[in-house]
Amino acid sequence: MSERLADHTTTRVGGPARAWVTARTEQEAVEAIRVADAAGEPLFVLGGGSNTLMADAGFPGTVVQTAFEGIEVLEDAHRAEGAGEAEGDAVVVRIAAGQPWDAAVAWTVERGLAGVEALSGIPGSAGATPVQNVGAYGADVSQVLVSLRAWDRLVPGGGAVVELTAEELRFGYRDSIIKRSMLESGEPSPRWVVLSIDLRLRRAAEGAEPTSPVRYAQLARALGVEEGAHAALRTVREEVLALRASKGMVWDVADQDSWSTGSYFTNPIVPAAVRASLPEGAPAFAAGTDEQGGELVKLSAAWLIDHAGYGKGFGLPDVEPREDGPDGRGEDGTGLAGGRASLSTKHTLAVTNRGAASTEDILTIAREVRDGVRARFGVDLHHEPMIIGTRL
């Protein structure tokens, strides 16, 4: 019987793959990729399955699941450039692509290595984190990533292992050159398949408690400190896990609000003039400039969704429509997607599987929200997960 993507993704949807390879070593992954590419076979490389929506029809090719794990401190750990004694040493850590990301974060915190503690609780594998520049609570992977090793599928002769530096990855907001290689080619897997990532973390000075700066207002409030102040690594991790769990953003088989891809929509980055067309109070943050030098701002997708009338639990039959908001109960009152999918009951950014959803059920909710925000505010929301074999 073919493996179903539904059994390997956090949203629990997706049909079967024509062929499935569980690669428990780098060599097994590389060989499976080479064989598929040489045969012209459609290829999908799967990590932890937290950022993927596969069509209900499944995948007409080979899925290679990166299941190889491991973490090591590289021998070339060195003092950070310009760092003083009080700041401690910089330590470069190599993490295998298939290593579960939160387990890697826990490993760093247990050893007093600062840098990724604010990224606790994010599902998926380490190899996926640089692809979309994973971030949360004022931190993202690009802040600590030194380089990564990847299999470059386009090197003449059938591919080769290459190293890409942080600069070469051309990171953006939830973006990298790896992610763009998929979007530009239209293929479900990128040109570069990540094999391992190298992170530069910081060890506290001898005798000092390992701490990290708190760069996010909500986290600072939860910790009872000023934004920008330092807090103990373990405390930061525990509070981030608690905050994420309260939003259904820590995978838990017993919590259907966590049966999702996490945040379904990214925060829109738009010309500053667009902000002027939005109601007073709409959050907006400076986001640099465009190629012509025009000012850009980042809007809050959650605010737009909520203020367009799409509240928590939208799509469930027992959630009453809000004043001037859409009715997610559907014409027959069973829910817009039969109650099988809805916005999370804990926040408005996640589209969730209530237990028996299909991929099309998830997309039904997402399309309604996207179209409603566009109609209300003239702002386009863009999906964060990779959608394969179908479209939003």
C-alpha positions as CSV (number, residue, x, y, z in Angstrom):
1,M,0.0,0.0,0.0
2,S,1.3,3.5,-0.9
3,E,2.3,5.9,1.8
4,R,-0.2,8.8,2.3
5,L,1.0,12.3,2.8
6,A,-1.8,12.6,5.4
7,D,0.2,10.3,7.6
8,H,3.3,12.4,7.5
9,T,2.0,16.0,7.7
10,T,0.8,18.2,10.6
11,T,-2.4,19.1,8.8
12,R,-3.1,15.4,8.3
13,V,-4.3,15.8,4.7
14,G,-2.9,14.6,1.3
15,G,-3.2,11.6,-0.9
16,P,-0.7,8.7,-1.6
17,A,2.7,9.0,-3.3
18,R,3.5,6.8,-6.3
19,A,6.8,5.8,-4.6
20,W,8.2,6.6,-1.2
21,V,11.8,6.5,0.1
22,T,12.6,7.1,3.8
23,A,16.2,8.2,3.7
24,R,17.9,7.5,7.0
25,T,21.3,8.8,5.8
26,E,22.5,11.6,3.6
27,Q,23.7,9.0,1.1
28,E,20.3,7.4,0.9
29,A,18.7,10.7,0.2
30,V,21.2,11.8,-2.4
31,E,20.9,8.4,-4.2
32,A,17.1,8.5,-4.2
33,I,17.1,12.1,-5.6
34,R,19.7,11.2,-8.3
35,V,17.6,8.2,-9.4
36,A,14.4,10.2,-9.6
37,D,16.1,13.1,-11.5
38,A,17.8,10.8,-13.9
39,A,14.5,9.1,-14.7
40,G,12.7,12.4,-15.1
41,E,10.5,11.4,-12.2
42,P,8.5,14.0,-10.4
43,L,10.3,14.5,-7.0
44,F,9.1,15.8,-3.7
45,V,11.5,16.1,-0.7
46,L,9.6,16.0,2.6
47,G,11.0,17.0,6.0
48,G,8.7,17.1,9.0
49,G,5.6,17.8,6.9
50,S,4.7,21.0,8.8
51,N,4.6,23.4,5.8
52,T,3.0,21.2,3.1
53,L,-0.4,20.8,1.5
54,M,-0.5,17.9,-0.9
55,A,-3.4,17.4,-3.2
56,D,-6.0,14.8,-2.3
57,A,-5.1,12.9,-5.4
58,G,-1.6,12.5,-4.0
59,F,1.8,12.8,-5.7
60,P,2.5,11.1,-9.1
61,G,6.2,10.6,-8.4
62,T,8.7,9.9,-5.7
63,V,8.6,11.3,-2.2
64,V,12.0,11.3,-0.4
65,Q,11.6,11.8,3.3
66,T,14.7,13.1,5.0
67,A,14.9,11.1,8.2
68,F,18.6,11.4,9.1
69,E,19.3,13.1,12.4
70,G,22.2,14.3,14.4
71,I,23.8,17.4,16.1
72,E,27.5,18.1,16.6
73,V,29.6,21.0,17.7
74,L,32.1,21.7,14.9
75,E,35.8,21.8,15.9
76,D,36.2,25.3,14.4
77,A,34.1,27.0,17.1
78,H,35.6,30.4,17.8
79,R,35.1,33.6,19.6
80,A,32.6,35.8,17.9
81,E,34.2,38.6,15.9
82,G,34.2,41.7,18.2
83,A,32.7,39.9,21.1
84,G,34.1,40.6,24.6
85,E,34.7,38.3,27.5
86,A,31.2,39.1,28.9
87,E,29.5,38.0,25.7
88,G,31.0,34.5,25.8
89,D,32.1,32.3,22.9
90,A,30.5,31.7,19.6
91,V,30.0,28.0,18.9
92,V,29.1,26.7,15.5
93,V,26.7,23.7,15.6
94,R,25.9,21.4,12.7
95,I,22.4,20.0,12.6
96,A,21.3,17.2,10.2
97,A,18.4,18.1,7.9
98,G,16.1,15.4,9.3
99,Q,16.6,16.4,12.9
100,P,13.3,17.4,14.4
101,W,13.7,21.2,14.9
102,D,12.2,21.5,18.4
103,A,14.5,18.7,19.6
104,A,17.4,20.6,18.2
105,V,16.3,23.8,20.0
106,A,16.0,21.8,23.3
107,W,19.5,20.5,22.7
108,T,21.0,24.0,22.5
109,V,19.1,25.3,25.5
110,E,20.2,22.3,27.6
111,R,23.9,23.1,26.8
112,G,23.5,26.8,27.5
113,L,23.8,27.9,23.8
114,A,21.8,31.0,23.0
115,G,20.4,31.9,19.6
116,V,17.3,29.8,18.7
117,E,15.4,29.5,22.0
118,A,12.7,31.9,20.7
119,L,12.1,29.4,17.9
120,S,11.0,26.7,20.3
121,G,7.9,24.7,19.5
122,I,8.0,25.2,15.8
123,P,7.2,21.8,14.1
124,G,9.1,20.3,11.3
125,S,12.7,19.4,10.6
126,A,15.9,21.5,10.8
127,G,16.6,21.3,7.1
128,A,13.4,23.2,6.3
129,T,14.1,26.1,8.6
130,P,16.4,28.1,6.2
131,V,14.1,27.4,3.2
132,Q,11.5,29.8,4.4
133,N,13.6,31.6,6.9
134,V,11.6,30.3,9.9
135,G,10.9,32.9,12.5
136,A,8.9,33.8,15.6
137,Y,8.9,36.1,18.6
138,G,11.5,38.5,17.1
139,A,14.0,35.8,16.0
140,D,14.6,34.0,12.7
141,V,17.0,31.5,11.4
142,S,18.9,34.0,9.2
143,Q,20.2,35.7,12.3
144,V,22.2,32.7,13.3
145,L,22.8,30.6,10.2
146,V,26.4,30.6,9.0
147,S,26.0,28.2,6.0
148,L,24.4,25.0,4.9
149,R,25.3,21.9,2.9
150,A,22.9,21.0,0.2
151,W,22.6,18.7,-2.8
152,D,22.5,20.9,-5.9
153,R,20.4,19.0,-8.4
154,L,21.5,21.2,-11.4
155,V,25.3,20.6,-11.2
156,P,26.3,18.9,-14.5
157,G,26.9,15.2,-14.1
158,G,23.9,14.5,-11.9
159,G,24.3,16.9,-9.0
160,A,26.8,17.6,-6.3
161,V,27.1,18.6,-2.6
162,V,27.6,22.3,-2.3
163,E,27.9,24.8,0.5
164,L,25.7,28.0,0.5
165,T,26.5,30.8,2.9
166,A,23.9,33.0,4.6
167,E,24.7,35.7,2.1
168,E,24.2,33.4,-0.9
169,L,20.9,32.3,0.5
170,R,19.6,35.9,0.0
171,F,17.2,35.6,2.9
172,G,14.0,37.6,3.0
173,Y,10.8,37.6,5.1
174,R,9.8,33.9,5.1
175,D,11.9,33.5,2.0
176,S,15.2,32.4,0.6
177,I,16.8,31.6,-2.7
178,I,15.9,27.9,-2.1
179,K,12.2,28.7,-1.7
180,R,12.4,30.9,-4.8
181,S,13.9,28.1,-6.8
182,M,10.7,26.2,-6.4
183,L,8.4,29.1,-7.1
184,E,10.3,30.1,-10.2
185,S,10.5,26.6,-11.6
186,G,7.1,25.5,-10.6
187,E,8.6,22.2,-9.3
188,P,7.5,20.9,-5.9
189,S,11.1,20.5,-4.7
190,P,13.9,23.0,-4.8
191,R,17.1,23.0,-6.8
192,W,19.0,22.7,-3.5
193,V,18.1,19.9,-1.1
194,V,19.4,20.8,2.4
195,L,21.5,18.1,4.0
196,S,22.7,20.0,7.1
197,I,22.7,23.5,8.6
198,D,25.5,25.3,10.5
199,L,24.3,27.7,13.2
200,R,26.5,30.2,15.1
201,L,25.2,30.2,18.7
202,R,26.6,31.9,21.8
203,R,27.9,30.3,25.0
204,A,27.7,32.5,28.2
205,A,30.9,33.6,29.7
206,E,32.3,31.2,32.4
207,G,30.2,31.4,35.5
208,A,27.4,33.5,33.9
209,E,23.9,32.3,33.5
210,P,23.0,31.7,29.8
211,T,20.5,34.4,28.7
212,S,19.1,35.9,25.5
213,P,17.6,39.2,24.6
214,V,13.8,39.4,24.4
215,R,13.0,41.1,21.2
216,Y,9.2,40.7,21.0
217,A,6.7,42.7,23.0
218,Q,4.2,39.8,23.7
219,L,7.0,37.6,24.9
220,A,8.4,40.4,27.0
221,R,5.0,40.9,28.7
222,A,4.7,37.2,29.4
223,L,8.1,37.1,30.9
224,G,7.5,40.3,32.9
225,V,10.5,42.1,31.5
226,E,11.1,45.1,29.3
227,E,11.5,44.5,25.6
228,G,15.2,44.2,24.8
229,A,16.0,42.9,28.3
230,H,17.7,39.6,28.8
231,A,16.1,36.4,30.3
232,A,17.3,32.9,31.1
233,L,17.3,30.6,28.1
234,R,15.2,27.9,29.8
235,T,12.7,30.5,30.9
236,V,12.4,31.9,27.4
237,R,11.9,28.5,25.9
238,E,9.3,27.5,28.5
239,E,7.3,30.7,27.9
240,V,7.5,30.5,24.1
241,L,6.2,26.9,24.3
242,A,3.4,28.0,26.6
243,L,2.5,30.9,24.3
244,R,2.5,28.7,21.2
245,A,0.5,26.0,22.9
246,S,-2.2,28.5,23.9
247,K,-2.6,29.3,20.2
248,G,-2.6,25.7,19.1
249,M,0.8,26.2,17.5
250,V,2.6,23.3,19.1
251,W,1.8,20.0,17.5
252,D,-0.5,17.8,19.7
253,V,-2.5,14.9,18.3
254,A,-5.1,15.6,20.9
255,D,-5.5,19.3,19.9
256,Q,-7.2,19.7,16.5
257,D,-6.2,23.4,16.5
258,S,-2.7,22.2,16.0
259,W,-3.7,20.1,12.9
260,S,-2.5,22.8,10.6
261,T,0.5,24.2,8.7
262,G,0.9,26.8,11.4
263,S,0.3,30.4,10.2
264,Y,-1.4,29.9,6.8
265,F,-0.8,33.4,5.5
266,T,2.3,35.6,5.7
267,N,2.1,39.2,6.9
268,P,1.7,41.3,3.7
269,I,4.6,43.6,2.8
270,V,3.1,46.5,0.8
271,P,3.8,50.1,-0.2
272,A,3.4,52.5,2.7
273,A,0.6,54.3,0.7
274,V,-1.6,51.1,1.2
275,R,-1.5,51.6,4.9
276,A,-3.2,55.0,4.5
277,S,-6.2,53.3,3.0
278,L,-6.7,51.0,6.0
279,P,-8.7,51.9,9.1
280,E,-7.0,53.7,12.0
281,G,-5.4,51.2,14.3
282,A,-4.3,48.7,11.6
283,P,-0.8,47.6,12.7
284,A,2.1,48.5,10.3
285,F,5.8,48.1,10.7
286,A,8.7,49.5,8.7
287,A,9.8,46.9,6.1
288,G,12.6,48.7,4.1
289,T,12.2,49.9,0.6
290,D,11.4,48.4,-2.8
291,E,13.7,48.4,-5.8
292,Q,12.7,51.9,-6.7
293,G,13.3,53.2,-3.2
294,G,9.7,53.4,-2.2
295,E,8.9,52.9,1.5
296,L,7.4,49.5,2.4
297,V,5.5,48.4,5.5
298,K,4.5,45.0,6.9
299,L,0.9,44.6,7.8
300,S,-0.6,42.1,10.3
301,A,-2.4,39.3,8.5
302,A,-4.1,38.3,11.7
303,W,-5.5,41.9,12.1
304,L,-6.7,41.9,8.5
305,I,-8.4,38.6,8.8
306,D,-10.1,39.4,12.0
307,H,-11.3,42.9,10.9
308,A,-12.6,41.5,7.7
309,G,-15.1,39.5,9.8
310,Y,-13.3,36.1,10.0
311,G,-13.2,35.2,13.6
312,K,-11.8,32.3,15.5
313,G,-13.5,29.0,14.5
314,F,-14.8,30.5,11.2
315,G,-16.2,27.6,9.2
316,L,-17.6,25.6,12.1
317,P,-21.4,25.2,12.2
318,D,-21.8,26.4,15.8
319,V,-19.9,29.7,15.3
320,E,-22.3,32.5,14.8
321,P,-21.4,35.1,12.1
322,R,-20.1,38.4,13.4
323,E,-21.9,41.7,12.6
324,D,-21.0,42.6,9.0
325,G,-19.0,39.4,8.8
326,P,-19.4,36.4,6.5
327,D,-21.4,33.4,7.6
328,G,-19.0,30.4,7.8
329,R,-21.8,28.0,8.6
330,G,-22.6,27.4,4.9
331,E,-25.9,27.3,3.2
332,D,-27.0,24.1,4.9
333,G,-25.7,25.1,8.3
334,T,-23.2,22.3,8.6
335,G,-20.2,24.6,8.1
336,L,-18.5,26.1,5.1
337,A,-16.6,22.9,4.5
338,G,-19.0,20.6,6.2
339,G,-17.4,21.6,9.5
340,R,-14.4,19.4,8.6
341,A,-12.1,22.5,8.4
342,S,-12.1,25.9,10.0
343,L,-9.9,28.7,11.2
344,S,-8.4,27.8,14.5
345,T,-10.6,28.3,17.5
346,K,-7.6,29.9,19.3
347,H,-6.5,32.5,16.7
348,T,-7.2,33.5,13.1
349,L,-4.0,32.7,11.3
350,A,-4.2,28.9,11.1
351,V,-6.6,26.9,8.9
352,T,-7.2,23.6,10.8
353,N,-8.4,20.1,10.1
354,R,-11.1,19.3,12.6
355,G,-10.5,15.6,12.2
356,A,-11.8,14.4,8.8
357,A,-10.8,17.3,6.4
358,S,-9.5,16.9,2.9
359,T,-7.0,19.2,1.3
360,E,-9.8,20.8,-0.6
361,D,-11.7,21.4,2.6
362,I,-8.6,23.3,4.0
363,L,-8.4,25.3,0.8
364,T,-12.1,26.1,0.9
365,I,-11.6,28.0,4.1
366,A,-8.3,29.6,3.0
367,R,-9.9,30.8,-0.3
368,E,-12.8,32.4,1.5
369,V,-10.5,34.2,3.9
370,R,-8.2,35.4,1.2
371,D,-11.0,36.6,-1.0
372,G,-12.8,38.3,1.9
373,V,-9.7,40.3,3.0
374,R,-9.1,41.4,-0.6
375,A,-12.7,42.5,-1.0
376,R,-12.7,44.4,2.3
377,F,-9.2,46.0,2.3
378,G,-7.8,45.5,-1.2
379,V,-4.8,43.6,0.3
380,D,-3.7,40.3,-1.1
381,L,-2.8,37.6,1.4
382,H,-0.1,35.1,0.3
383,H,0.0,31.5,1.6
384,E,3.0,30.3,3.5
385,P,2.8,26.5,3.0
386,M,3.9,24.8,-0.2
387,I,0.7,23.7,-2.1
388,I,1.4,20.7,-4.4
389,G,-0.8,19.3,-7.0
390,T,-3.6,21.8,-6.5
391,R,-3.9,25.6,-5.9
392,L,-5.3,28.1,-3.5
